[in-house]
Structure formats: structure tokens, C-alpha cells
């Protein structure tokens, strides 16, 4: 899983972290629920991007 939501005590907010970019925080949120939702959205976007780069198999 590339994206996750983590609580950052130093700022008192939830962050959506990108695990493949050195744990870069994409954005901060006040609620865990919102951060989890954004993390899932970003993860789905990433999976769609990866799947679009796969070669298409010809039907036989």
C-alpha cells in the first residue's frame, strides 16, 4: 500500500503519507476519517495508473 493516514503529534493533525516518496505528507486533516478517505482515493488513483501501463492482452 503506497498511501496511508498517520497522526502527527507535532502538528496535532492527520496526514496522508506517500510511502514511496520518503513518507512525504500530501496534506494534513483534522479528522482521521477524512485522512483515511483521501488515502484510499489516492491509492485507487495510483492502482488505476499502474493498471493503465500494463500491456493489453489480445483476445484469441
mmCIF file as Biopython writes it, N, C-alpha, C and O atoms, coordinates in Angstrom:
data_model
#
loop_
_atom_site.group_PDB
_atom_site.id
_atom_site.type_symbol
_atom_site.label_atom_id
_atom_site.label_alt_id
_atom_site.label_comp_id
_atom_site.label_asym_id
_atom_site.label_entity_id
_atom_site.label_seq_id
_atom_site.pdbx_PDB_ins_code
_atom_site.Cartn_x
_atom_site.Cartn_y
_atom_site.Cartn_z
_atom_site.occupancy
_atom_site.B_iso_or_equiv
_atom_site.auth_seq_id
_atom_site.auth_asym_id
_atom_site.pdbx_PDB_model_num
ATOM 1   N N  . UNK A ? 1  ? 0.846   -1.168  0.000   1.0 0.0 1  A 1 
ATOM 2   C CA . UNK A ? 1  ? 0.000   0.000   0.000   1.0 0.0 1  A 1 
ATOM 3   C C  . UNK A ? 1  ? 0.899   1.241   0.000   1.0 0.0 1  A 1 
ATOM 4   O O  . UNK A ? 1  ? 1.792   1.374   0.837   1.0 0.0 1  A 1 
ATOM 5   N N  . UNK A ? 2  ? 0.656   2.120   -0.924  1.0 0.0 2  A 1 
ATOM 6   C CA . UNK A ? 2  ? 1.501   3.307   -1.064  1.0 0.0 2  A 1 
ATOM 7   C C  . UNK A ? 2  ? 1.063   4.438   -0.145  1.0 0.0 2  A 1 
ATOM 8   O O  . UNK A ? 2  ? 1.911   5.100   0.454   1.0 0.0 2  A 1 
ATOM 9   N N  . UNK A ? 3  ? -0.229  4.673   -0.019  1.0 0.0 3  A 1 
ATOM 10  C CA . UNK A ? 3  ? -0.738  5.812   0.750   1.0 0.0 3  A 1 
ATOM 11  C C  . UNK A ? 3  ? -1.351  5.347   2.062   1.0 0.0 3  A 1 
ATOM 12  O O  . UNK A ? 3  ? -2.036  4.326   2.109   1.0 0.0 3  A 1 
ATOM 13  N N  . UNK A ? 4  ? -1.099  6.107   3.131   1.0 0.0 4  A 1 
ATOM 14  C CA . UNK A ? 4  ? -1.674  5.771   4.430   1.0 0.0 4  A 1 
ATOM 15  C C  . UNK A ? 4  ? -1.931  7.056   5.212   1.0 0.0 4  A 1 
ATOM 16  O O  . UNK A ? 4  ? -1.392  8.118   4.900   1.0 0.0 4  A 1 
ATOM 17  N N  . UNK A ? 5  ? -2.769  6.926   6.232   1.0 0.0 5  A 1 
ATOM 18  C CA . UNK A ? 5  ? -3.088  8.060   7.100   1.0 0.0 5  A 1 
ATOM 19  C C  . UNK A ? 5  ? -2.418  7.823   8.451   1.0 0.0 5  A 1 
ATOM 20  O O  . UNK A ? 5  ? -2.561  6.756   9.048   1.0 0.0 5  A 1 
ATOM 21  N N  . UNK A ? 6  ? -1.690  8.825   8.922   1.0 0.0 6  A 1 
ATOM 22  C CA . UNK A ? 6  ? -0.998  8.744   10.195  1.0 0.0 6  A 1 
ATOM 23  C C  . UNK A ? 6  ? -1.235  10.021  10.998  1.0 0.0 6  A 1 
ATOM 24  O O  . UNK A ? 6  ? -1.350  11.110  10.436  1.0 0.0 6  A 1 
ATOM 25  N N  . UNK A ? 7  ? -1.306  9.870   12.312  1.0 0.0 7  A 1 
ATOM 26  C CA . UNK A ? 7  ? -1.468  11.034  13.173  1.0 0.0 7  A 1 
ATOM 27  C C  . UNK A ? 7  ? -0.098  11.640  13.456  1.0 0.0 7  A 1 
ATOM 28  O O  . UNK A ? 7  ? 0.829   10.929  13.842  1.0 0.0 7  A 1 
ATOM 29  N N  . UNK A ? 8  ? 0.031   12.941  13.266  1.0 0.0 8  A 1 
ATOM 30  C CA . UNK A ? 8  ? 1.295   13.652  13.500  1.0 0.0 8  A 1 
ATOM 31  C C  . UNK A ? 8  ? 1.118   14.495  14.759  1.0 0.0 8  A 1 
ATOM 32  O O  . UNK A ? 8  ? 0.423   15.511  14.751  1.0 0.0 8  A 1 
ATOM 33  N N  . UNK A ? 9  ? 1.757   14.056  15.835  1.0 0.0 9  A 1 
ATOM 34  C CA . UNK A ? 9  ? 1.580   14.721  17.127  1.0 0.0 9  A 1 
ATOM 35  C C  . UNK A ? 9  ? 2.105   16.150  17.131  1.0 0.0 9  A 1 
ATOM 36  O O  . UNK A ? 9  ? 1.535   17.013  17.799  1.0 0.0 9  A 1 
ATOM 37  N N  . UNK A ? 10 ? 3.178   16.412  16.400  1.0 0.0 10 A 1 
ATOM 38  C CA . UNK A ? 10 ? 3.785   17.746  16.439  1.0 0.0 10 A 1 
ATOM 39  C C  . UNK A ? 10 ? 2.864   18.830  15.890  1.0 0.0 10 A 1 
ATOM 40  O O  . UNK A ? 10 ? 2.969   19.991  16.287  1.0 0.0 10 A 1 
ATOM 41  N N  . UNK A ? 11 ? 1.958   18.460  14.975  1.0 0.0 11 A 1 
ATOM 42  C CA . UNK A ? 11 ? 1.009   19.441  14.437  1.0 0.0 11 A 1 
ATOM 43  C C  . UNK A ? 11 ? -0.415  19.168  14.898  1.0 0.0 11 A 1 
ATOM 44  O O  . UNK A ? 11 ? -1.305  19.990  14.682  1.0 0.0 11 A 1 
ATOM 45  N N  . UNK A ? 12 ? -0.638  18.016  15.534  1.0 0.0 12 A 1 
ATOM 46  C CA . UNK A ? 12 ? -1.965  17.686  16.046  1.0 0.0 12 A 1 
ATOM 47  C C  . UNK A ? 12 ? -2.992  17.425  14.959  1.0 0.0 12 A 1 
ATOM 48  O O  . UNK A ? 12 ? -4.176  17.719  15.128  1.0 0.0 12 A 1 
ATOM 49  N N  . UNK A ? 13 ? -2.538  16.875  13.848  1.0 0.0 13 A 1 
ATOM 50  C CA . UNK A ? 13 ? -3.440  16.602  12.725  1.0 0.0 13 A 1 
ATOM 51  C C  . UNK A ? 13 ? -3.108  15.254  12.103  1.0 0.0 13 A 1 
ATOM 52  O O  . UNK A ? 13 ? -2.072  14.653  12.390  1.0 0.0 13 A 1 
ATOM 53  N N  . UNK A ? 14 ? -4.001  14.801  11.256  1.0 0.0 14 A 1 
ATOM 54  C CA . UNK A ? 14 ? -3.812  13.563  10.494  1.0 0.0 14 A 1 
ATOM 55  C C  . UNK A ? 14 ? -3.203  13.906  9.136   1.0 0.0 14 A 1 
ATOM 56  O O  . UNK A ? 14 ? -3.603  14.875  8.492   1.0 0.0 14 A 1 
ATOM 57  N N  . UNK A ? 15 ? -2.242  13.111  8.717   1.0 0.0 15 A 1 
ATOM 58  C CA . UNK A ? 15 ? -1.576  13.346  7.440   1.0 0.0 15 A 1 
ATOM 59  C C  . UNK A ? 15 ? -1.769  12.143  6.525   1.0 0.0 15 A 1 
ATOM 60  O O  . UNK A ? 15 ? -1.797  10.999  6.980   1.0 0.0 15 A 1 
ATOM 61  N N  . UNK A ? 16 ? -1.901  12.417  5.234   1.0 0.0 16 A 1 
ATOM 62  C CA . UNK A ? 16 ? -1.883  11.363  4.227   1.0 0.0 16 A 1 
ATOM 63  C C  . UNK A ? 16 ? -0.440  11.273  3.751   1.0 0.0 16 A 1 
ATOM 64  O O  . UNK A ? 16 ? 0.108   12.230  3.204   1.0 0.0 16 A 1 
ATOM 65  N N  . UNK A ? 17 ? 0.167   10.112  3.966   1.0 0.0 17 A 1 
ATOM 66  C CA . UNK A ? 17 ? 1.576   9.922   3.670   1.0 0.0 17 A 1 
ATOM 67  C C  . UNK A ? 17 ? 1.754   9.091   2.403   1.0 0.0 17 A 1 
ATOM 68  O O  . UNK A ? 17 ? 1.021   8.134   2.152   1.0 0.0 17 A 1 
ATOM 69  N N  . UNK A ? 18 ? 2.744   9.485   1.619   1.0 0.0 18 A 1 
ATOM 70  C CA . UNK A ? 18 ? 3.122   8.751   0.414   1.0 0.0 18 A 1 
ATOM 71  C C  . UNK A ? 18 ? 4.350   7.921   0.758   1.0 0.0 18 A 1 
ATOM 72  O O  . UNK A ? 18 ? 5.447   8.462   0.900   1.0 0.0 18 A 1 
ATOM 73  N N  . UNK A ? 19 ? 4.173   6.615   0.892   1.0 0.0 19 A 1 
ATOM 74  C CA . UNK A ? 19 ? 5.240   5.725   1.308   1.0 0.0 19 A 1 
ATOM 75  C C  . UNK A ? 19 ? 6.356   5.543   0.296   1.0 0.0 19 A 1 
ATOM 76  O O  . UNK A ? 19 ? 7.454   5.128   0.667   1.0 0.0 19 A 1 
ATOM 77  N N  . UNK A ? 20 ? 6.107   5.839   -0.966  1.0 0.0 20 A 1 
ATOM 78  C CA . UNK A ? 20 ? 7.149   5.696   -1.984  1.0 0.0 20 A 1 
ATOM 79  C C  . UNK A ? 20 ? 7.923   6.987   -2.216  1.0 0.0 20 A 1 
ATOM 80  O O  . UNK A ? 20 ? 8.834   7.022   -3.044  1.0 0.0 20 A 1 
ATOM 81  N N  . UNK A ? 21 ? 7.581   8.020   -1.514  1.0 0.0 21 A 1 
ATOM 82  C CA . UNK A ? 21 ? 8.279   9.301   -1.664  1.0 0.0 21 A 1 
ATOM 83  C C  . UNK A ? 21 ? 8.910   9.731   -0.349  1.0 0.0 21 A 1 
ATOM 84  O O  . UNK A ? 21 ? 8.846   10.901  0.029   1.0 0.0 21 A 1 
ATOM 85  N N  . UNK A ? 22 ? 9.509   8.795   0.331   1.0 0.0 22 A 1 
ATOM 86  C CA . UNK A ? 22 ? 10.171  9.127   1.596   1.0 0.0 22 A 1 
ATOM 87  C C  . UNK A ? 22 ? 9.214   9.604   2.660   1.0 0.0 22 A 1 
ATOM 88  O O  . UNK A ? 22 ? 9.545   10.493  3.444   1.0 0.0 22 A 1 
ATOM 89  N N  . UNK A ? 23 ? 8.012   9.013   2.697   1.0 0.0 23 A 1 
ATOM 90  C CA . UNK A ? 23 ? 6.969   9.386   3.662   1.0 0.0 23 A 1 
ATOM 91  C C  . UNK A ? 23 ? 6.596   10.860  3.573   1.0 0.0 23 A 1 
ATOM 92  O O  . UNK A ? 23 ? 6.384   11.520  4.591   1.0 0.0 23 A 1 
ATOM 93  N N  . UNK A ? 24 ? 6.517   11.361  2.371   1.0 0.0 24 A 1 
ATOM 94  C CA . UNK A ? 24 ? 6.098   12.741  2.112   1.0 0.0 24 A 1 
ATOM 95  C C  . UNK A ? 24 ? 4.633   12.900  2.497   1.0 0.0 24 A 1 
ATOM 96  O O  . UNK A ? 24 ? 3.797   12.092  2.092   1.0 0.0 24 A 1 
ATOM 97  N N  . UNK A ? 25 ? 4.312   13.934  3.277   1.0 0.0 25 A 1 
ATOM 98  C CA . UNK A ? 25 ? 2.928   14.211  3.676   1.0 0.0 25 A 1 
ATOM 99  C C  . UNK A ? 25 ? 2.247   15.016  2.581   1.0 0.0 25 A 1 
ATOM 100 O O  . UNK A ? 25 ? 2.645   16.145  2.298   1.0 0.0 25 A 1 
ATOM 101 N N  . UNK A ? 26 ? 1.215   14.435  1.962   1.0 0.0 26 A 1 
ATOM 102 C CA . UNK A ? 26 ? 0.497   15.118  0.898   1.0 0.0 26 A 1 
ATOM 103 C C  . UNK A ? 26 ? -0.333  16.275  1.423   1.0 0.0 26 A 1 
ATOM 104 O O  . UNK A ? 26 ? -0.386  17.349  0.823   1.0 0.0 26 A 1 
ATOM 105 N N  . UNK A ? 27 ? -0.979  16.034  2.553   1.0 0.0 27 A 1 
ATOM 106 C CA . UNK A ? 27 ? -1.887  17.038  3.098   1.0 0.0 27 A 1 
ATOM 107 C C  . UNK A ? 27 ? -2.214  16.672  4.544   1.0 0.0 27 A 1 
ATOM 108 O O  . UNK A ? 27 ? -2.122  15.506  4.930   1.0 0.0 27 A 1 
ATOM 109 N N  . UNK A ? 28 ? -2.596  17.668  5.340   1.0 0.0 28 A 1 
ATOM 110 C CA . UNK A ? 28 ? -2.990  17.441  6.731   1.0 0.0 28 A 1 
ATOM 111 C C  . UNK A ? 28 ? -4.500  17.640  6.881   1.0 0.0 28 A 1 
ATOM 112 O O  . UNK A ? 28 ? -5.104  18.476  6.209   1.0 0.0 28 A 1 
ATOM 113 N N  . UNK A ? 29 ? -5.097  16.840  7.791   1.0 0.0 29 A 1 
ATOM 114 C CA . UNK A ? 29 ? -6.540  16.871  8.022   1.0 0.0 29 A 1 
ATOM 115 C C  . UNK A ? 29 ? -6.827  16.877  9.513   1.0 0.0 29 A 1 
ATOM 116 O O  . UNK A ? 29 ? -6.028  16.398  10.318  1.0 0.0 29 A 1 
ATOM 117 N N  . UNK A ? 30 ? -7.981  17.428  9.865   1.0 0.0 30 A 1 
ATOM 118 C CA . UNK A ? 30 ? -8.386  17.474  11.263  1.0 0.0 30 A 1 
ATOM 119 C C  . UNK A ? 30 ? -8.945  16.144  11.753  1.0 0.0 30 A 1 
ATOM 120 O O  . UNK A ? 30 ? -8.861  15.836  12.942  1.0 0.0 30 A 1 
ATOM 121 N N  . UNK A ? 31 ? -9.517  15.352  10.844  1.0 0.0 31 A 1 
ATOM 122 C CA . UNK A ? 31 ? -10.135 14.097  11.283  1.0 0.0 31 A 1 
ATOM 123 C C  . UNK A ? 31 ? -9.479  12.882  10.631  1.0 0.0 31 A 1 
ATOM 124 O O  . UNK A ? 31 ? -9.027  12.931  9.487   1.0 0.0 31 A 1 
ATOM 125 N N  . UNK A ? 32 ? -9.442  11.803  11.388  1.0 0.0 32 A 1 
ATOM 126 C CA . UNK A ? 32 ? -8.891  10.546  10.876  1.0 0.0 32 A 1 
ATOM 127 C C  . UNK A ? 32 ? -9.720  10.037  9.707   1.0 0.0 32 A 1 
ATOM 128 O O  . UNK A ? 32 ? -9.171  9.543   8.722   1.0 0.0 32 A 1 
ATOM 129 N N  . UNK A ? 33 ? -11.037 10.156  9.810   1.0 0.0 33 A 1 
ATOM 130 C CA . UNK A ? 33 ? -11.932 9.657   8.775   1.0 0.0 33 A 1 
ATOM 131 C C  . UNK A ? 33 ? -11.644 10.322  7.426   1.0 0.0 33 A 1 
ATOM 132 O O  . UNK A ? 33 ? -11.598 9.642   6.400   1.0 0.0 33 A 1 
ATOM 133 N N  . UNK A ? 34 ? -11.456 11.608  7.420   1.0 0.0 34 A 1 
ATOM 134 C CA . UNK A ? 34 ? -11.162 12.323  6.178   1.0 0.0 34 A 1 
ATOM 135 C C  . UNK A ? 34 ? -9.805  11.897  5.618   1.0 0.0 34 A 1 
ATOM 136 O O  . UNK A ? 34 ? -9.669  11.676  4.415   1.0 0.0 34 A 1 
ATOM 137 N N  . UNK A ? 35 ? -8.812  11.783  6.484   1.0 0.0 35 A 1 
ATOM 138 C CA . UNK A ? 35 ? -7.480  11.372  6.039   1.0 0.0 35 A 1 
ATOM 139 C C  . UNK A ? 35 ? -7.511  9.959   5.458   1.0 0.0 35 A 1 
ATOM 140 O O  . UNK A ? 35 ? -6.868  9.695   4.442   1.0 0.0 35 A 1 
ATOM 141 N N  . UNK A ? 36 ? -8.250  9.052   6.092   1.0 0.0 36 A 1 
ATOM 142 C CA . UNK A ? 36 ? -8.364  7.678   5.580   1.0 0.0 36 A 1 
ATOM 143 C C  . UNK A ? 36 ? -9.040  7.667   4.210   1.0 0.0 36 A 1 
ATOM 144 O O  . UNK A ? 36 ? -8.624  6.931   3.315   1.0 0.0 36 A 1 
ATOM 145 N N  . UNK A ? 37 ? -10.067 8.473   4.052   1.0 0.0 37 A 1 
ATOM 146 C CA . UNK A ? 37 ? -10.788 8.545   2.779   1.0 0.0 37 A 1 
ATOM 147 C C  . UNK A ? 37 ? -9.878  9.070   1.666   1.0 0.0 37 A 1 
ATOM 148 O O  . UNK A ? 37 ? -9.867  8.524   0.563   1.0 0.0 37 A 1 
ATOM 149 N N  . UNK A ? 38 ? -9.126  10.117  1.953   1.0 0.0 38 A 1 
ATOM 150 C CA . UNK A ? 38 ? -8.215  10.673  0.948   1.0 0.0 38 A 1 
ATOM 151 C C  . UNK A ? 38 ? -7.108  9.666   0.624   1.0 0.0 38 A 1 
ATOM 152 O O  . UNK A ? 38 ? -6.723  9.534   -0.537  1.0 0.0 38 A 1 
ATOM 153 N N  . UNK A ? 39 ? -6.597  8.962   1.624   1.0 0.0 39 A 1 
ATOM 154 C CA . UNK A ? 39 ? -5.568  7.948   1.387   1.0 0.0 39 A 1 
ATOM 155 C C  . UNK A ? 39 ? -6.106  6.846   0.471   1.0 0.0 39 A 1 
ATOM 156 O O  . UNK A ? 39 ? -5.403  6.409   -0.440  1.0 0.0 39 A 1 
ATOM 157 N N  . UNK A ? 40 ? -7.334  6.395   0.699   1.0 0.0 40 A 1 
ATOM 158 C CA . UNK A ? 40 ? -7.940  5.363   -0.168  1.0 0.0 40 A 1 
ATOM 159 C C  . UNK A ? 40 ? -8.124  5.887   -1.591  1.0 0.0 40 A 1 
ATOM 160 O O  . UNK A ? 40 ? -7.877  5.169   -2.560  1.0 0.0 40 A 1 
ATOM 161 N N  . UNK A ? 41 ? -8.558  7.142   -1.710  1.0 0.0 41 A 1 
ATOM 162 C CA . UNK A ? 41 ? -8.743  7.744   -3.026  1.0 0.0 41 A 1 
ATOM 163 C C  . UNK A ? 41 ? -7.419  7.810   -3.784  1.0 0.0 41 A 1 
ATOM 164 O O  . UNK A ? 41 ? -7.360  7.468   -4.965  1.0 0.0 41 A 1 
ATOM 165 N N  . UNK A ? 42 ? -6.366  8.247   -3.111  1.0 0.0 42 A 1 
ATOM 166 C CA . UNK A ? 42 ? -5.051  8.331   -3.746  1.0 0.0 42 A 1 
ATOM 167 C C  . UNK A ? 42 ? -4.525  6.937   -4.106  1.0 0.0 42 A 1 
ATOM 168 O O  . UNK A ? 42 ? -3.914  6.751   -5.158  1.0 0.0 42 A 1 
ATOM 169 N N  . UNK A ? 43 ? -4.766  5.967   -3.230  1.0 0.0 43 A 1 
ATOM 170 C CA . UNK A ? 43 ? -4.333  4.589   -3.505  1.0 0.0 43 A 1 
ATOM 171 C C  . UNK A ? 43 ? -5.050  4.046   -4.738  1.0 0.0 43 A 1 
ATOM 172 O O  . UNK A ? 43 ? -4.426  3.413   -5.589  1.0 0.0 43 A 1 
ATOM 173 N N  . UNK A ? 44 ? -6.355  4.289   -4.840  1.0 0.0 44 A 1 
ATOM 174 C CA . UNK A ? 44 ? -7.114  3.835   -6.011  1.0 0.0 44 A 1 
ATOM 175 C C  . UNK A ? 44 ? -6.622  4.514   -7.280  1.0 0.0 44 A 1 
ATOM 176 O O  . UNK A ? 44 ? -6.521  3.878   -8.329  1.0 0.0 44 A 1 
ATOM 177 N N  . UNK A ? 45 ? -6.313  5.808   -7.189  1.0 0.0 45 A 1 
ATOM 178 C CA . UNK A ? 45 ? -5.788  6.541   -8.338  1.0 0.0 45 A 1 
ATOM 179 C C  . UNK A ? 45 ? -4.454  5.940   -8.791  1.0 0.0 45 A 1 
ATOM 180 O O  . UNK A ? 45 ? -4.209  5.789   -9.987  1.0 0.0 45 A 1 
ATOM 181 N N  . UNK A ? 46 ? -3.604  5.603   -7.833  1.0 0.0 46 A 1 
ATOM 182 C CA . UNK A ? 46 ? -2.306  5.009   -8.122  1.0 0.0 46 A 1 
ATOM 183 C C  . UNK A ? 46 ? -2.464  3.635   -8.780  1.0 0.0 46 A 1 
ATOM 184 O O  . UNK A ? 46 ? -1.755  3.324   -9.737  1.0 0.0 46 A 1 
ATOM 185 N N  . UNK A ? 47 ? -3.378  2.822   -8.281  1.0 0.0 47 A 1 
ATOM 186 C CA . UNK A ? 47 ? -3.620  1.486   -8.856  1.0 0.0 47 A 1 
ATOM 187 C C  . UNK A ? 47 ? -4.138  1.605   -10.280 1.0 0.0 47 A 1 
ATOM 188 O O  . UNK A ? 47 ? -3.716  0.847   -11.154 1.0 0.0 47 A 1 
ATOM 189 N N  . UNK A ? 48 ? -5.050  2.546   -10.529 1.0 0.0 48 A 1 
ATOM 190 C CA . UNK A ? 48 ? -5.550  2.763   -11.895 1.0 0.0 48 A 1 
ATOM 191 C C  . UNK A ? 48 ? -4.418  3.173   -12.836 1.0 0.0 48 A 1 
ATOM 192 O O  . UNK A ? 48 ? -4.352  2.715   -13.977 1.0 0.0 48 A 1 
ATOM 193 N N  . UNK A ? 49 ? -3.539  4.029   -12.353 1.0 0.0 49 A 1 
ATOM 194 C CA . UNK A ? 49 ? -2.399  4.452   -13.160 1.0 0.0 49 A 1 
ATOM 195 C C  . UNK A ? 49 ? -1.492  3.270   -13.481 1.0 0.0 49 A 1 
ATOM 196 O O  . UNK A ? 49 ? -1.061  3.115   -14.624 1.0 0.0 49 A 1 
ATOM 197 N N  . UNK A ? 50 ? -1.202  2.445   -12.501 1.0 0.0 50 A 1 
ATOM 198 C CA . UNK A ? 50 ? -0.370  1.268   -12.734 1.0 0.0 50 A 1 
ATOM 199 C C  . UNK A ? 50 ? -1.020  0.310   -13.719 1.0 0.0 50 A 1 
ATOM 200 O O  . UNK A ? 50 ? -0.357  -0.211  -14.616 1.0 0.0 50 A 1 
ATOM 201 N N  . UNK A ? 51 ? -2.305  0.081   -13.554 1.0 0.0 51 A 1 
ATOM 202 C CA . UNK A ? 51 ? -3.012  -0.834  -14.443 1.0 0.0 51 A 1 
ATOM 203 C C  . UNK A ? 51 ? -3.064  -0.314  -15.870 1.0 0.0 51 A 1 
ATOM 204 O O  . UNK A ? 51 ? -3.101  -1.105  -16.812 1.0 0.0 51 A 1 
ATOM 205 N N  . UNK A ? 52 ? -3.067  0.996   -16.045 1.0 0.0 52 A 1 
ATOM 206 C CA . UNK A ? 52 ? -3.134  1.564   -17.393 1.0 0.0 52 A 1 
ATOM 207 C C  . UNK A ? 52 ? -1.818  1.406   -18.137 1.0 0.0 52 A 1 
ATOM 208 O O  . UNK A ? 52 ? -1.777  1.563   -19.357 1.0 0.0 52 A 1 
ATOM 209 N N  . UNK A ? 53 ? -0.748  1.101   -17.426 1.0 0.0 53 A 1 
ATOM 210 C CA . UNK A ? 53 ? 0.547   0.924   -18.077 1.0 0.0 53 A 1 
ATOM 211 C C  . UNK A ? 53 ? 0.821   -0.519  -18.464 1.0 0.0 53 A 1 
ATOM 212 O O  . UNK A ? 53 ? 1.814   -0.809  -19.131 1.0 0.0 53 A 1 
ATOM 213 N N  . UNK A ? 54 ? -0.052  -1.419  -18.048 1.0 0.0 54 A 1 
ATOM 214 C CA . UNK A ? 54 ? 0.134   -2.841  -18.376 1.0 0.0 54 A 1 
ATOM 215 C C  . UNK A ? 54 ? -0.270  -3.098  -19.813 1.0 0.0 54 A 1 
ATOM 216 O O  . UNK A ? 54 ? -1.267  -2.546  -20.277 1.0 0.0 54 A 1 
ATOM 217 N N  . UNK A ? 55 ? 0.476   -3.919  -20.526 1.0 0.0 55 A 1 
ATOM 218 C CA . UNK A ? 55 ? 0.094   -4.230  -21.911 1.0 0.0 55 A 1 
ATOM 219 C C  . UNK A ? 55 ? -1.242  -4.966  -21.955 1.0 0.0 55 A 1 
ATOM 220 O O  . UNK A ? 55 ? -1.554  -5.792  -21.097 1.0 0.0 55 A 1 
ATOM 221 N N  . UNK A ? 56 ? -1.998  -4.644  -22.961 1.0 0.0 56 A 1 
ATOM 222 C CA . UNK A ? 56 ? -3.309  -5.271  -23.140 1.0 0.0 56 A 1 
ATOM 223 C C  . UNK A ? 56 ? -3.110  -6.594  -23.875 1.0 0.0 56 A 1 
ATOM 224 O O  . UNK A ? 56 ? -2.433  -6.651  -24.902 1.0 0.0 56 A 1 
ATOM 225 N N  . UNK A ? 57 ? -3.698  -7.637  -23.345 1.0 0.0 57 A 1 
ATOM 226 C CA . UNK A ? 57 ? -3.613  -8.945  -23.991 1.0 0.0 57 A 1 
ATOM 227 C C  . UNK A ? 57 ? -4.653  -9.035  -25.108 1.0 0.0 57 A 1 
ATOM 228 O O  . UNK A ? 57 ? -5.817  -8.683  -24.917 1.0 0.0 57 A 1 
ATOM 229 N N  . UNK A ? 58 ? -4.222  -9.502  -26.253 1.0 0.0 58 A 1 
ATOM 230 C CA . UNK A ? 58 ? -5.149  -9.649  -27.386 1.0 0.0 58 A 1 
ATOM 231 C C  . UNK A ? 58 ? -6.039  -10.863 -27.145 1.0 0.0 58 A 1 
ATOM 232 O O  . UNK A ? 58 ? -5.579  -11.913 -26.695 1.0 0.0 58 A 1 
ATOM 233 N N  . UNK A ? 59 ? -7.305  -10.699 -27.451 1.0 0.0 59 A 1 
ATOM 234 C CA . UNK A ? 59 ? -8.248  -11.820 -27.317 1.0 0.0 59 A 1 
ATOM 235 C C  . UNK A ? 59 ? -7.959  -12.827 -28.419 1.0 0.0 59 A 1 
ATOM 236 O O  . UNK A ? 59 ? -7.727  -12.456 -29.570 1.0 0.0 59 A 1 
ATOM 237 N N  . UNK A ? 60 ? -7.976  -14.095 -28.057 1.0 0.0 60 A 1 
ATOM 238 C CA . UNK A ? 60 ? -7.691  -15.113 -29.081 1.0 0.0 60 A 1 
ATOM 239 C C  . UNK A ? 60 ? -8.935  -15.891 -29.460 1.0 0.0 60 A 1 
ATOM 240 O O  . UNK A ? 60 ? -8.872  -16.783 -30.306 1.0 0.0 60 A 1 
#
